[in-house]
Amino acid sequence: MRDIVLQNWDDLQKAVFDDVWDEKVKRYRDSRIYRGCSDLDWSLTPSLNRICGHDLSLEFQVLRSFRKYGYAELADYTETWKLLTVAQHHGLPTRLLDWTYSPLVAAHFATEDISKYDRDGVIFCLNVPDFKPFLPKELRKRLEKTSSNIFSIGMLEKAAPMLEDLALMTDEPFALFFEPSSMIDRIANQYALFSVVSDPSVLLDEILSKHQIDCIRFIIPKEVKLEVRDKLDYINISERMIYPGLDGICRWITRRYSDLGPVYNKRHGQ
């Protein structure tokens, strides 16, 4: 991984918007995706591996229980990939990792937790086309047919209706990215997509290392977090937008009126 340490808000703007000019279409376009974490020490580890790492075969029992006990609210989510998306949204342990197309939304996730302002945050950055050469031929052809780098849920439901179908395509573990339909406001507002690895015992970090895929870590030092946080609020990247509804409003108000300045803005002499 390559580390780029951000010293202020301007560094963040420069880092995420550099090299996004597409000369072919004469517009600013980017195939990079981002994941923000409030703690630099966190790795690219899905919740399934953190919680069920002792027995990853529990994945199917977890999903079965979710479907069984949430039946009344899940009647419209019979397909595996839709069910996984809803499960991830509600905090169920899955092999998915959340990503966003927006570097500023990622910066929100890196700075929203005020209990972690005593440690550096991080934004992971990947270039999605880098993963395409390592996909099974069948999946690669589906992307090429649609001139895409990222799968839709519909594409995955046809190619791999069950999670285990991914592992059957090849002996070599691979990672792919898919974009959920905008069935939940929060997903749409977060400009969200997900990564999934064909073998739940293999982490995305291992895929990156094996194929020497470049991953940039934009490090937000703890001394810079509050500056980035406050300026994100001014451009409406906040809990009010990220988590639509009263819960998001309350989270925003709680953070906004916390007495953070005297502790975390000492470098500005405040």
C-alpha positions as CSV (number, residue, x, y, z in Angstrom):
1,M,0.0,0.0,0.0
2,R,1.1,3.6,-0.7
3,D,0.5,6.1,2.1
4,I,-0.2,9.7,1.5
5,V,-0.4,11.8,4.7
6,L,-2.9,14.7,4.5
7,Q,-1.8,17.8,6.4
8,N,-5.0,19.8,5.9
9,W,-8.3,20.1,3.9
10,D,-6.5,21.4,0.8
11,D,-4.3,18.3,0.8
12,L,-7.5,16.1,0.8
13,Q,-8.9,18.0,-2.2
14,K,-5.7,17.8,-4.2
15,A,-5.1,14.1,-3.4
16,V,-8.5,12.8,-4.4
17,F,-9.0,15.0,-7.5
18,D,-5.6,14.7,-9.0
19,D,-5.3,12.6,-12.2
20,V,-9.1,12.4,-12.8
21,W,-9.2,14.3,-16.1
22,D,-10.2,12.0,-19.0
23,E,-8.7,13.4,-22.2
24,K,-10.9,11.1,-24.3
25,V,-14.2,12.6,-23.2
26,K,-12.8,16.0,-22.1
27,R,-14.4,15.6,-18.7
28,Y,-13.4,14.8,-15.1
29,R,-14.0,11.1,-14.7
30,D,-12.6,8.5,-12.3
31,S,-12.7,4.8,-11.8
32,R,-11.5,4.9,-8.3
33,I,-13.5,3.9,-5.2
34,Y,-13.0,4.8,-1.6
35,R,-13.5,3.4,1.9
36,G,-13.2,5.6,5.0
37,C,-12.2,4.3,8.5
38,S,-11.9,6.2,11.7
39,D,-8.8,4.2,12.8
40,L,-5.7,3.9,10.7
41,D,-5.0,0.5,12.3
42,W,-8.1,-1.1,10.8
43,S,-7.6,-3.4,7.8
44,L,-9.9,-4.4,5.0
45,T,-11.6,-7.1,7.0
46,P,-15.3,-7.8,6.6
47,S,-17.6,-8.2,9.6
48,L,-18.0,-11.9,8.9
49,N,-14.3,-12.5,9.4
50,R,-14.2,-10.3,12.5
51,I,-17.1,-12.0,14.2
52,C,-17.2,-15.5,12.8
53,G,-13.5,-15.9,12.0
54,H,-13.4,-19.0,14.2
55,D,-15.8,-20.8,11.8
56,L,-16.6,-19.1,8.5
57,S,-19.1,-21.8,7.6
58,L,-21.4,-20.0,9.9
59,E,-22.0,-17.5,7.1
60,F,-24.8,-19.6,5.7
61,Q,-26.4,-20.1,9.1
62,V,-26.3,-16.4,9.7
63,L,-28.0,-15.6,6.4
64,R,-30.6,-18.4,7.0
65,S,-31.4,-17.0,10.4
66,F,-31.7,-13.5,9.0
67,R,-34.1,-14.7,6.3
68,K,-36.1,-16.8,8.8
69,Y,-36.5,-14.3,11.6
70,G,-36.8,-11.3,9.4
71,Y,-39.3,-12.9,7.0
72,A,-42.0,-10.3,7.3
73,E,-39.7,-7.5,6.2
74,L,-37.7,-9.5,3.7
75,A,-40.5,-10.8,1.5
76,D,-39.3,-8.7,-1.4
77,Y,-35.6,-9.8,-1.0
78,T,-35.6,-13.4,-2.1
79,E,-32.5,-13.3,-4.3
80,T,-29.1,-13.8,-2.6
81,W,-27.5,-10.5,-3.6
82,K,-30.4,-8.3,-2.7
83,L,-30.6,-10.1,0.7
84,L,-26.9,-9.6,1.3
85,T,-27.2,-5.9,0.5
86,V,-30.1,-5.5,3.1
87,A,-28.2,-7.6,5.6
88,Q,-25.1,-5.5,5.3
89,H,-27.1,-2.4,5.6
90,H,-28.6,-3.5,8.9
91,G,-25.3,-4.7,10.4
92,L,-25.5,-8.5,9.9
93,P,-22.0,-10.1,9.6
94,T,-21.3,-10.6,5.9
95,R,-18.3,-11.0,3.7
96,L,-19.1,-7.7,2.0
97,L,-17.1,-4.5,2.5
98,D,-18.7,-1.1,2.0
99,W,-17.2,1.3,-0.5
100,T,-18.2,4.6,-2.1
101,Y,-17.6,6.4,-5.3
102,S,-17.3,9.6,-3.4
103,P,-14.0,10.5,-1.7
104,L,-15.8,13.0,0.4
105,V,-18.3,10.5,1.7
106,A,-15.4,8.3,2.6
107,A,-13.9,11.3,4.5
108,H,-17.1,11.5,6.4
109,F,-16.8,7.9,7.6
110,A,-13.2,8.6,8.5
111,T,-14.2,11.5,10.7
112,E,-17.7,10.9,12.0
113,D,-16.8,9.0,15.2
114,I,-15.8,11.6,17.8
115,S,-14.7,8.8,20.2
116,K,-11.8,8.1,17.9
117,Y,-10.5,11.6,17.5
118,D,-7.4,10.6,19.4
119,R,-6.2,8.4,16.5
120,D,-5.4,8.9,12.8
121,G,-8.1,8.1,10.3
122,V,-7.7,6.7,6.8
123,I,-9.3,6.6,3.4
124,F,-8.5,3.5,1.3
125,C,-8.5,4.1,-2.5
126,L,-8.6,1.4,-5.2
127,N,-8.9,1.5,-9.0
128,V,-11.6,-1.0,-9.9
129,P,-10.3,-1.9,-13.4
130,D,-7.2,-3.3,-11.8
131,F,-9.2,-6.3,-10.6
132,K,-10.8,-7.2,-14.0
133,P,-7.8,-9.2,-15.4
134,F,-8.1,-11.6,-12.4
135,L,-11.8,-12.4,-12.7
136,P,-12.9,-15.8,-14.1
137,K,-13.4,-15.6,-17.9
138,E,-17.2,-15.9,-17.6
139,L,-17.5,-12.9,-15.3
140,R,-14.9,-10.9,-17.3
141,K,-17.0,-11.4,-20.4
142,R,-20.1,-10.1,-18.8
143,L,-18.4,-6.9,-17.8
144,E,-16.9,-6.5,-21.3
145,K,-20.2,-7.0,-22.9
146,T,-21.7,-4.1,-21.0
147,S,-18.5,-2.0,-21.1
148,S,-18.5,-2.0,-17.3
149,N,-16.0,-2.5,-14.4
150,I,-18.6,-3.1,-11.7
151,F,-21.4,-5.6,-11.6
152,S,-25.1,-4.9,-11.1
153,I,-27.1,-7.1,-8.8
154,G,-29.0,-8.3,-11.9
155,M,-25.7,-9.4,-13.5
156,L,-24.7,-11.3,-10.4
157,E,-28.0,-13.0,-10.0
158,K,-27.6,-14.5,-13.5
159,A,-24.0,-15.4,-13.2
160,A,-23.8,-16.6,-9.6
161,P,-27.3,-17.0,-8.0
162,M,-25.7,-18.4,-4.8
163,L,-22.6,-17.2,-3.0
164,E,-21.0,-20.6,-3.3
165,D,-21.3,-20.3,-7.1
166,L,-18.4,-17.8,-7.1
167,A,-15.9,-20.3,-5.6
168,L,-17.0,-22.9,-8.2
169,M,-15.9,-20.7,-11.1
170,T,-12.2,-21.1,-10.4
171,D,-9.7,-22.4,-7.8
172,E,-8.1,-19.0,-7.6
173,P,-9.8,-16.6,-5.2
174,F,-10.8,-13.3,-6.7
175,A,-12.5,-10.1,-5.7
176,L,-15.3,-8.3,-7.6
177,F,-17.3,-5.1,-7.0
178,F,-21.0,-4.7,-7.3
179,E,-23.5,-1.8,-7.1
180,P,-26.7,-2.3,-5.3
181,S,-30.0,-1.0,-6.6
182,S,-31.2,2.1,-4.9
183,M,-33.7,0.2,-2.8
184,I,-32.6,1.9,0.4
185,D,-32.2,5.7,0.6
186,R,-29.1,5.4,2.7
187,I,-27.4,3.3,0.0
188,A,-28.2,5.9,-2.7
189,N,-27.1,8.9,-0.5
190,Q,-23.8,7.2,0.3
191,Y,-23.1,6.6,-3.4
192,A,-22.4,3.0,-2.3
193,L,-21.0,-0.2,-3.7
194,F,-19.6,-3.3,-2.2
195,S,-16.7,-5.7,-2.6
196,V,-16.9,-9.4,-2.2
197,V,-14.2,-12.1,-2.3
198,S,-15.1,-15.5,-3.8
199,D,-13.6,-17.3,-0.8
200,P,-14.6,-15.9,2.6
201,S,-11.4,-17.1,4.2
202,V,-9.3,-14.9,1.8
203,L,-9.2,-11.2,2.7
204,L,-9.1,-8.4,0.1
205,D,-5.7,-7.4,1.5
206,E,-4.4,-10.8,0.3
207,I,-5.8,-10.3,-3.2
208,L,-4.1,-6.9,-3.4
209,S,-0.8,-8.4,-2.3
210,K,-0.9,-11.5,-4.5
211,H,-1.6,-9.5,-7.7
212,Q,0.3,-6.4,-6.7
213,I,-2.7,-4.2,-7.1
214,D,-2.1,-0.7,-6.0
215,C,-4.0,0.6,-3.0
216,I,-3.5,4.1,-1.7
217,R,-4.1,5.0,1.9
218,F,-4.9,8.7,2.4
219,I,-4.0,9.2,6.1
220,I,-5.9,11.8,8.0
221,P,-3.8,12.6,11.1
222,K,-5.8,13.1,14.3
223,E,-4.7,16.8,14.4
224,V,-6.5,17.3,11.0
225,K,-9.7,15.3,11.7
226,L,-11.7,18.2,13.1
227,E,-10.8,20.6,10.3
228,V,-11.9,18.0,7.7
229,R,-15.0,17.2,9.7
230,D,-16.2,20.8,10.0
231,K,-15.6,21.6,6.4
232,L,-17.5,18.5,5.3
233,D,-20.4,19.8,7.3
234,Y,-20.3,23.0,5.4
235,I,-20.8,21.2,2.1
236,N,-23.6,19.0,3.5
237,I,-21.6,15.8,3.8
238,S,-22.9,14.9,7.2
239,E,-25.1,12.4,9.1
240,R,-28.2,14.3,7.9
241,M,-27.4,13.3,4.3
242,I,-25.6,10.0,4.9
243,Y,-28.3,8.5,7.2
244,P,-31.7,9.9,6.1
245,G,-34.2,10.2,8.9
246,L,-34.4,11.2,12.6
247,D,-31.5,8.9,13.6
248,G,-29.1,10.7,11.2
249,I,-30.3,14.2,12.4
250,C,-29.8,13.2,16.0
251,R,-26.3,11.9,15.3
252,W,-25.4,15.1,13.5
253,I,-26.7,17.3,16.2
254,T,-24.9,15.3,18.9
255,R,-21.5,15.6,17.1
256,R,-22.0,19.2,16.0
257,Y,-22.6,20.5,19.6
258,S,-19.8,18.4,21.2
259,D,-17.0,20.4,22.8
260,L,-14.3,19.2,20.5
261,G,-12.6,22.5,19.5
262,P,-10.6,23.1,22.7
263,V,-9.2,19.6,22.7
264,Y,-8.5,18.9,19.0
265,N,-7.8,22.3,17.5
266,K,-4.9,23.2,19.7
267,R,-2.6,23.5,16.7
268,H,-4.7,26.5,15.5
269,G,-4.2,28.2,18.9
270,Q,-7.9,27.9,19.6
